[in-house]
Amino acid sequence: MKKFHTKRLLTSSVLATFASVGAANATGYVDDEAGFGFELLLGGMVGQQQSQFDTDDDNAVTQDLNNSGNKSSGVSPAVLAELNYTFANKKTQIFLGQQEENIVRGQDQVELGITQMVGEYSQLELAYFPKLPGFSETWQDPYLTGSARQKTDADSSGFRVAWRYLFDTPLTLRYGFAAADIENERSGQAFGLDANEQKLMQRDGKYHRVSAEILAYDEDGFTVTPQLTYTKADTDGDAMAFDAYAFGLETTYSFAERHFTSLYINYAKRDYKGRNPIFNQTQGDDDFGINAIYGYAQPFDFENTSVYLMASYDKGDSNIEFYQSKSLGLLMGVAYEF
């Protein structure tokens, strides 16, 4: 079965839904009950994408650098899980698994973390995610033409911290850090770049992300939350380093006791630091994404069970055609909370 980058968008949406459901606990507590808890989602996904950095076998060969890659499509399973333990005071919880927070590049990484209530609504959360070999892949040299490109691991590790409902206000602040490592980084070798030019194309580096969001409206089951995000990519190669500015808007609506919907729209602009020696210009990107979710709780009166239908679309525009991308995905799944 084929592995899609669209999975990252869809799985993060699923986990965000888990978070929204979990947020409905009694005031002042991180969870309704003390002890162990386990959340599991099983489903299937169908997707299509077009990107030069898609490591599907159908995209291994590109004849030139003046296109955005071959389209690939298929189906794959979706499995998400989180194990947590809530202490007796119900104000502290530790967790292990996949969380709704996506650090730096939208990956659904496995995390170990802790959540602490610090007010009636306010929560502090700290999480660490390790390198997991094979979790994410890229091309060793994406700019090789006429021959099959070779895959390599694209590992990252880091941490994130969130202060939700700061001092019991509608404001939430987040910070994330990740160190990215391309196991066999050979960008530009096949193009004939000299050593200094190859260094400009290096993708290893450190990523920082700061965001602020505010619960602007919360009435009758309907919420509106605008978000502002700044990301700094401090990579070894200046041509790959960038500053990104993003605006997001999330709306949720719960109705008729069992129904839940969520819509998230995001726009981001990336300004790159240095000239790209392969294309002889400085890269600039504009990204647009939209995620939609419908959830139905307790189907056939099965307690602690929900079914979900999720759709995701992402489009990346760039002044360099090679870096343009599109992805579309649809996921159906059943979630159970133990």
Salt bridges, closest charged atoms under 4 A:
ASP57 OD1 - LYS151 NZ 3.48
ASP58 OD2 - LYS2 NZ 3.05
GLU100 OE2 - ARG164 NH2 3.00
GLU101 OE2 - ARG160 NH1 3.92
GLU101 OE2 - ARG164 NH2 3.07
GLU101 OE2 - ARG174 NH1 2.40
GLU111 OE1 - ARG160 NH2 3.02
GLU125 OE2 - ARG160 NH1 2.95
GLU125 OE2 - ARG164 NH2 3.03
GLU185 OE2 - ARG203 NE 2.84
GLU213 OE2 - ARG174 NH2 3.23
ASP238 OD1 - LYS273 NZ 3.72
ASP243 OD1 - LYS232 NZ 3.66
ASP285 OD2 - ARG270 NH2 2.90
ASP286 OD1 - LYS269 NZ 3.89
ASP287 OD2 - ARG270 NH1 2.37
ASP301 OD1 - ARG258 NH2 2.61
ASP317 OD1 - LYS315 NZ 2.47
